[in-house]
């Protein structure tokens, strides 16, 4: 009988060791197609570690069970194998791979998706988690929140019989790739994630109804934003592709439209939050609708809806009073000039 780890037994640690040889072969093949150093999460008894070591690339393997780590070190003395909690390890290798413990799949995926160094992650999770993350059957909120920066692909189902001990569900191979050209700027990530959450959890009939109920913007502005993103007003959030989510974000300037029933403090920006990137985001959002195939008779209404708010006026006054914050940024300067001229906004 194997010694019990100080961190708990197999059940507490979610240990379901991979024994399905076709899956092992497939995962190693997927890793072989990548390049760079490798970090294996949850090495266990070495089902993946041993063939990964044969690739001849820098490899680090971690597991929380000290007894498994000691045994694996004896098998692979030349491999860097450490007893670590994956949720406390900086994920700074190029490629991540692992049979993730089923009981901590969600926090591990969040940890992985918040790390900034790796380029590809090849992980084995519960089938439903892998399927939903890959958008099979529709986009989930968690996938929509991260899709501008990552792609998710499903690479097969693993029968529960392919693990020891046998879990209650099948597994799935999920490949996550960091986009080289993100759909949304990384500086906007927290705002974007909040925007997606608000839409997924909002009330209304179709995405058009949800947005009207959630944001203080005219029906014209919202309809124009959805039209530019090629989104039907009756579509559900799960129906949108990553490209449509990003297009909706960019076309509408939702990062700057206040929420309905929000407090005064939450609806305005303090001077400390006027970052140069924030200026670009706000101003680009304002210009986007004005410059995308808008008919002449609609222009005045767009300006009234989006660009004549007191908040925008205060924002422009701030830029005017503190030119050092933007004078070296030609994009901000050009956008400021364009908006002021188009709206005849007096500073």
Buried (B, 14 or more C-beta within 10 A) or exposed (E): EEEEBEEEEBEEBBBBBBBBEEBBEBBBEBBEEBEEEBBBBBBBBBBBBBBBBEEEBBBBBBBBBEBBBEBBBEEBEEBEBEBBEBEEBEBEBBBBBBBBBBBBBEEBBEBBBEBEEBBBBBBBBBBEBBBBBBBBEEBBBBBBBBBBBBBBBBBBBBEBEBBBEEBEBBBBBBBBBBEEEBBBBEBBBEBBBBBBBBBBEBEEEBBBBBBBEBBEBBEBBBBBBBBBBEBEBEBBBBBBBBEBBBBBBBBBBBBBBBBEEEEEEEBBBEEEEBEBEBBBBBBBBBBBBBEEEBEEEBEEBBBBBBBEBEBBBEBBEBBEEEEEBBEEBEEBBEBBEBBBEBBEBEE
